[in-house]
Amino acid sequence: MSTRTARAAAIAAALLALASCSSGNDDSARRAPDPTPESALTSTQPTPTTTTAIPTTTAGPKKTPQGWLIKDIGEMAGLGGNQGDTLETSPIKFTVDRIEVNPRCQQYGTKAKPGNKTVVLYVTMTTGQVTEEEAFAAAMIFNPFSMKGVTPDGFIHDAQPGSCTGYERAFPNEIAPNGKYSGIVDLELPATATSVVSAEGSTGWSWPIGG
């Protein structure tokens, strides 16, 4: 088994732990499903044994048609904890503080290939007393293989790891309890992508790309 195949398998396993439902890991662009009825979105409740995304408030969180929580740049999101936890009590909190599109690459960096663009996320995360499963899931949130780009035509595209910024400032791939982390996530997405998503199935978060 290749290194990339093994890594992708580990990521899929972690995201299955945090998602209430899962989907296949197809590398090709996928057509977004029909919008979920609003009544179904607001009535769905996570089970106590599932690591779940925590909405900012319990009433009327903003969601995409796929069920992903919509977050503004700088808006806090949460993961983990018990059923009924709020963002304030979530053991894992994170923000996408800034997004750059097609920045100037470092000396030995590589620009995105034609038809794509470089999207760089600046990320901050804090953890409390998390379980081993929650720590592993937290590390997968901003792993490039967990990310997707959504284009205005409704297609969902798997992100590719970018190579514009280098690895020295990359967001860490291991998360421990009671810590604070920051770093960048370098992605290559279709040039027409208007949002970037970290998700597996209907569990995840969406941020506007802008720029």
C-alpha positions in Angstrom: 0.0 0.0 0.0 1.4 3.4 -1.0 2.0 6.1 1.6 -0.8 8.3 0.2 -3.2 5.4 0.1 -2.5 4.6 3.7 -2.9 8.2 4.7 -6.1 8.6 2.9 -7.4 5.4 4.6 -6.6 6.8 8.0 -8.3 10.1 7.2 -11.4 8.3 6.0 -11.5 6.3 9.3 -11.2 9.4 11.4 -13.9 11.3 9.6 -16.2 8.3 9.9 -15.8 8.7 13.6 -16.9 12.3 13.6 -19.7 12.0 11.0 -23.2 10.8 11.6 -23.2 9.4 8.1 -20.5 8.8 5.5 -20.0 8.8 1.8 -17.6 7.2 -0.6 -14.2 8.9 -1.3 -14.4 9.4 -5.0 -11.6 11.5 -6.4 -13.8 12.8 -9.3 -16.2 15.8 -9.0 -19.5 14.8 -7.5 -22.9 16.4 -8.1 -24.3 18.0 -4.9 -27.4 16.2 -3.7 -30.8 17.8 -3.7 -31.2 20.3 -0.9 -32.3 18.8 2.3 -35.7 20.0 3.5 -35.3 22.7 6.2 -37.5 20.6 8.6 -35.1 17.7 8.3 -32.1 19.9 9.0 -33.5 21.4 12.1 -34.9 18.2 13.6 -31.8 16.0 13.2 -30.0 15.2 16.5 -26.6 13.6 17.0 -26.4 10.4 19.1 -24.4 10.5 22.4 -21.7 8.2 20.9 -21.1 10.4 17.8 -18.5 13.1 17.6 -20.5 16.0 16.2 -20.1 19.5 14.8 -21.3 22.1 17.3 -23.4 25.0 15.8 -22.8 28.5 17.1 -26.3 28.5 18.6 -28.9 25.8 19.1 -31.6 27.7 17.1 -31.4 27.9 13.4 -27.7 27.4 12.4 -26.9 28.4 8.9 -26.4 25.3 6.7 -25.7 24.5 3.1 -28.1 22.3 1.1 -25.8 19.4 2.0 -26.2 20.0 5.7 -22.8 21.6 6.3 -22.6 24.5 8.9 -21.8 27.8 7.1 -19.1 29.7 8.9 -17.9 33.3 8.2 -14.1 34.0 8.2 -13.1 34.4 11.9 -16.3 32.8 13.2 -15.7 30.0 15.8 -16.8 26.4 15.2 -16.8 23.5 17.5 -16.4 19.7 17.5 -16.9 16.9 20.0 -18.4 16.7 23.5 -21.7 15.2 24.5 -25.2 15.5 23.1 -26.6 18.9 24.0 -23.2 20.6 24.3 -23.0 24.2 23.0 -20.1 25.9 21.3 -19.0 27.3 24.6 -18.7 23.8 26.2 -17.3 22.1 23.1 -13.8 20.6 23.9 -12.5 21.5 20.4 -12.9 25.0 19.0 -11.4 26.4 15.8 -11.6 29.3 13.4 -10.5 30.0 9.8 -9.0 33.4 10.5 -8.1 34.3 6.9 -8.2 32.9 3.4 -5.7 34.0 0.6 -6.3 33.2 -3.0 -3.3 32.7 -5.3 -0.8 34.3 -3.0 2.8 34.8 -4.0 4.5 31.4 -3.6 7.7 31.0 -1.6 11.0 30.6 -3.4 10.6 26.9 -4.2 6.9 26.8 -4.1 4.7 25.8 -7.1 1.6 27.6 -8.4 -1.6 25.8 -9.0 -1.9 24.1 -12.4 -4.0 25.8 -15.2 -7.7 25.7 -14.4 -7.0 25.6 -10.6 -6.2 28.2 -8.0 -4.2 28.1 -4.7 -6.4 28.6 -1.6 -4.5 29.1 1.7 -6.4 28.9 5.0 -5.0 30.4 8.2 -6.3 28.3 11.0 -6.4 28.4 14.8 -7.6 25.6 17.1 -7.8 25.1 20.9 -8.5 21.8 22.7 -9.7 21.0 26.2 -9.9 17.6 27.7 -10.5 15.5 24.6 -10.8 11.8 24.1 -8.3 10.0 21.8 -11.0 9.7 19.2 -11.8 13.4 19.4 -8.1 14.4 19.1 -7.7 12.2 16.0 -10.9 13.6 14.4 -9.7 17.2 15.2 -6.4 16.6 13.3 -8.4 15.5 10.3 -10.5 18.7 10.0 -7.9 20.7 8.2 -6.0 17.8 6.6 -6.0 18.6 2.8 -7.5 15.2 2.0 -10.5 16.2 4.1 -11.1 19.4 2.2 -13.4 20.1 -0.8 -14.2 22.9 -3.1 -17.7 23.8 -4.2 -18.3 25.5 -7.6 -21.4 27.6 -8.6 -22.6 24.8 -10.8 -23.2 22.6 -7.7 -20.3 20.2 -8.2 -18.2 19.2 -5.2 -14.5 18.7 -5.9 -11.9 16.9 -3.8 -9.1 19.4 -2.9 -5.5 18.6 -3.7 -2.7 19.5 -1.4 -1.0 22.7 -2.5 2.7 23.3 -2.7 2.9 27.1 -2.8 3.6 27.9 0.8 5.9 25.2 2.0 5.5 22.9 5.0 7.2 24.9 7.8 4.0 26.7 8.7 1.5 23.9 7.9 -1.2 23.1 10.4 -0.1 20.2 12.5 -1.4 16.7 11.8 -1.4 15.6 15.5 -3.6 17.2 18.1 -3.3 16.7 21.9 -5.6 17.7 24.8 -5.4 21.1 26.4 -3.4 22.7 23.6 -3.5 25.6 21.2 -2.5 25.3 17.5 -2.2 27.5 14.5 -1.0 27.1 11.0 -1.8 27.2 7.3 -3.6 24.8 5.0 -2.4 25.0 1.4 -5.0 23.7 -1.1 -5.4 23.5 -4.8 -9.0 23.9 -5.9 -10.9 24.5 -9.2 -10.5 28.2 -10.3 -14.3 28.6 -10.1 -14.7 27.3 -6.5 -16.5 29.8 -4.3 -16.4 27.9 -1.0 -14.1 25.5 0.8 -15.5 22.7 2.9 -14.2 20.3 5.5 -16.7 17.4 5.6 -17.6 13.8 5.4 -21.1 13.1 4.4 -23.5 15.7 6.0 -21.2 16.5 8.9 -18.8 19.5 8.3 -18.2 23.2 7.8 -18.2 25.5 4.8 -16.3 28.8 4.4 -16.6 31.4 1.6 -13.4 31.7 -0.5 -13.9 35.2 -1.8 -11.0 36.9 -3.6 
